[in-house]
Amino acid sequence: MEFYKSEVLEMRSVLITGASRGIGNSIAKRLLEDGHRISIGIRKGTTIKGELNKKVEMYSKNMMVSEYDSLSKKLADKWVDKTIKNYGSIDTIIHCAGIFRGTKFLYEESEEADIEQLWRVNVLAPWYLTRIAWKYLISNKESRVITLVSLSGKRSKGNLAGYSMSKFALMSLCQTMRNEGWNHGLRVTAICPSWVNTDMAKNINTINKSEMTQPEDIASICSNIISLPNSCVPFEISINCNLEK
């Protein structure tokens, strides 16, 4: 019996945002261990936390760190250019950077800046980064774009209008990227978890941290996605750690 042999790239060149800590950090660590080349963009003065920081020298040939800020197009351009210079290609982007603001529908005028920041960081930043890396992504037939969207991009709970607005928009962006890239072999996945045991959930006391989705679990999902052939890459993965009614 002959089995299908995947033509997916064995070693990928991966841009990862938000990898200094949390979900992005776990994903970067896992992909390094899988043998991929990763390029991490972090804000100036930020320290890479945990075991990943110890691997910077160990994986010096497969890991690079560049200055990146979600609010700076100039830094995004430099990061992409530097990655191409070092690795010669970019075939995967994993968007993990994002912010949370508890902006309600009936917000105060002083909170308008929060709404603007949610829009710029959670939506415009991944849009711009993917756009400027697009020509590299579509230069092969097995590229991937994975975006941490959140279940808040599928349903709005309570009165978190600002955050949900940005995540619904991000989900729409993922759908359009999928449409644009499909015939080029680019596959897009939107990962939509509820509570994940990261700093963003540190003040949540309605569920134990051990019962939340763990960053390492999402890292495993990403590892699998980039190893799957184009014929079975899921567009949307919803993850619940608790029963929603």
C-alpha positions in Angstrom: 0.0 0.0 0.0 1.3 3.5 -0.9 0.8 6.3 1.5 0.6 9.9 0.6 3.9 11.7 1.1 3.5 15.3 2.2 5.4 17.9 0.2 5.2 20.3 3.0 8.5 22.2 3.7 10.6 20.2 6.2 12.3 23.4 7.5 10.2 26.5 7.6 11.2 30.2 8.0 8.7 31.5 10.5 8.0 35.1 11.6 6.4 35.1 15.1 5.0 38.2 16.8 4.4 38.3 20.6 7.0 35.7 21.3 8.7 37.4 24.3 6.2 35.6 26.6 2.9 33.7 26.7 1.5 31.8 23.7 4.0 33.2 21.2 6.9 32.2 23.4 5.7 28.6 23.7 5.2 28.4 19.9 8.7 29.7 19.2 10.2 27.2 21.6 8.3 24.3 20.1 9.1 25.2 16.5 12.8 25.5 17.3 12.7 22.1 18.8 10.9 20.9 15.6 13.9 22.1 13.5 12.4 25.2 12.0 14.1 28.6 11.6 12.3 31.3 13.5 12.5 35.1 13.5 11.1 36.8 16.5 10.0 40.4 16.6 10.0 42.1 20.0 9.7 45.6 21.4 12.9 47.5 22.3 13.8 46.8 25.9 11.8 43.6 26.1 13.3 40.5 27.5 12.5 37.0 26.1 11.1 35.0 29.0 11.5 31.4 30.1 13.4 28.6 28.4 13.3 30.3 25.0 15.8 33.0 26.3 18.3 30.2 27.1 18.0 28.8 23.5 19.0 32.0 21.7 22.7 31.0 21.7 22.0 27.2 21.4 19.9 27.7 18.3 21.8 30.7 16.9 21.7 29.5 13.3 17.9 28.9 13.5 16.8 31.8 15.7 17.0 35.5 15.1 15.6 38.4 17.2 14.7 41.8 15.7 13.2 44.9 17.1 9.5 45.2 16.2 6.6 47.3 17.4 3.0 46.7 16.3 2.6 50.5 15.9 5.7 50.9 13.7 5.5 50.2 9.9 9.2 51.1 9.6 10.3 48.4 12.1 8.0 45.9 10.4 9.8 46.6 7.1 13.2 46.3 8.7 12.2 43.0 10.4 11.0 41.4 7.1 14.1 42.6 5.2 16.5 41.3 7.9 14.8 37.9 7.9 15.0 37.6 4.2 18.7 38.5 4.3 19.4 35.9 7.0 17.1 33.0 5.8 16.4 33.8 2.2 12.7 33.1 2.6 9.6 33.6 4.7 7.0 30.9 4.3 5.1 31.2 7.6 3.8 34.0 9.8 2.3 33.4 13.2 0.5 36.4 14.7 0.4 36.2 18.5 0.9 39.9 19.5 -2.3 41.6 20.7 -3.6 43.7 23.5 -6.7 43.7 25.8 -8.7 46.7 26.9 -11.9 46.4 28.8 -13.6 49.1 26.8 -17.4 48.9 27.1 -20.0 49.9 24.5 -20.9 53.0 26.6 -17.3 54.1 27.0 -16.0 57.3 28.4 -14.5 59.9 26.1 -11.2 59.4 27.7 -11.2 55.8 26.5 -11.3 56.6 22.8 -7.5 56.2 22.7 -7.9 52.6 23.9 -10.3 51.8 21.0 -7.8 53.3 18.5 -5.0 51.2 20.0 -7.0 48.0 19.9 -7.7 48.6 16.3 -4.1 49.4 15.4 -2.4 46.6 17.4 -5.0 43.8 17.0 -6.0 44.4 13.3 -3.8 46.8 11.4 -0.5 45.5 12.6 -1.0 41.9 11.4 -2.6 43.2 8.2 0.5 45.3 7.4 3.0 42.7 8.4 1.4 40.0 6.2 1.0 42.4 3.3 4.7 43.3 3.2 5.7 39.7 3.5 3.1 38.6 0.9 5.4 38.3 -2.1 7.6 35.9 -0.1 4.7 33.9 1.2 3.3 33.2 -2.2 6.6 32.4 -3.8 6.1 28.7 -2.7 3.0 26.5 -2.6 3.0 25.5 1.1 2.9 28.8 3.0 1.0 29.3 6.2 -0.4 32.2 8.1 -1.6 31.4 11.6 -3.4 34.0 13.7 -4.4 33.9 17.4 -7.8 35.5 17.1 -9.7 34.4 20.3 -13.3 33.2 20.7 -14.1 36.9 21.2 -13.8 37.1 17.4 -16.7 34.7 17.1 -19.1 35.8 19.8 -19.3 38.9 22.1 -19.8 38.1 25.8 -20.8 40.8 28.3 -20.0 44.4 27.3 -16.4 44.2 26.0 -17.2 46.1 22.9 -13.7 47.3 22.0 -11.9 44.1 22.3 -14.6 42.0 20.6 -14.8 44.6 17.7 -11.1 44.2 17.1 -11.2 40.4 17.1 -14.2 40.2 14.8 -12.3 42.4 12.4 -9.3 40.2 12.7 -11.3 37.1 11.9 -12.6 38.9 8.8 -9.0 39.7 7.8 -8.1 36.0 8.1 -11.0 35.1 5.8 -9.8 37.6 3.2 -6.2 36.5 3.4 -7.4 32.9 2.9 -9.3 34.0 -0.2 -6.4 36.0 -1.6 -3.8 33.3 -1.0 -5.7 30.1 -1.8 -4.6 29.7 -5.4 -1.0 30.4 -4.4 -1.0 27.5 -2.0 -1.2 29.8 1.0 -3.3 28.4 3.9 -4.6 30.5 6.7 -5.7 29.3 10.2 -7.5 31.3 12.8 -7.1 29.9 16.3 -9.8 30.9 18.6 -9.3 30.0 22.3 -11.2 31.1 25.3 -9.1 31.4 28.5 -5.4 30.6 28.1 -3.1 30.5 31.1 -1.1 33.7 30.3 -0.6 37.1 31.9 -3.8 38.3 30.2 -5.8 35.8 32.3 -3.9 36.3 35.6 -6.8 38.1 37.2 -9.5 35.6 36.2 -10.7 33.6 39.3 -13.8 31.9 37.8 -11.6 29.0 36.5 -8.4 27.5 37.9 -5.3 28.2 35.9 -4.6 24.5 35.6 -8.0 24.1 33.9 -7.3 26.8 31.3 -5.9 26.0 27.9 -2.1 26.0 28.3 0.2 27.9 25.9 2.1 24.6 25.2 -1.1 23.1 23.9 -1.6 25.8 21.3 2.1 25.4 20.4 1.4 21.8 19.6 -1.5 22.8 17.4 0.7 25.2 15.5 3.4 22.6 15.1 0.8 20.2 13.5 -0.7 22.9 11.2 2.5 23.7 9.6 3.3 20.1 9.0 0.0 19.2 7.3 -0.5 19.2 3.5 -2.5 21.9 1.9 -5.4 19.5 1.4 -6.3 19.3 5.1 -5.3 22.6 6.8 -8.2 23.8 9.0 -9.2 27.4 8.6 -10.7 27.8 12.0 -9.9 26.1 15.3 -12.2 27.0 18.3 -10.9 26.0 21.7 -13.0 25.9 24.9 -11.6 25.1 28.3 -15.0 25.6 29.9 -18.6 25.0 28.9 -20.2 28.2 27.5 -24.0 28.5 27.7 
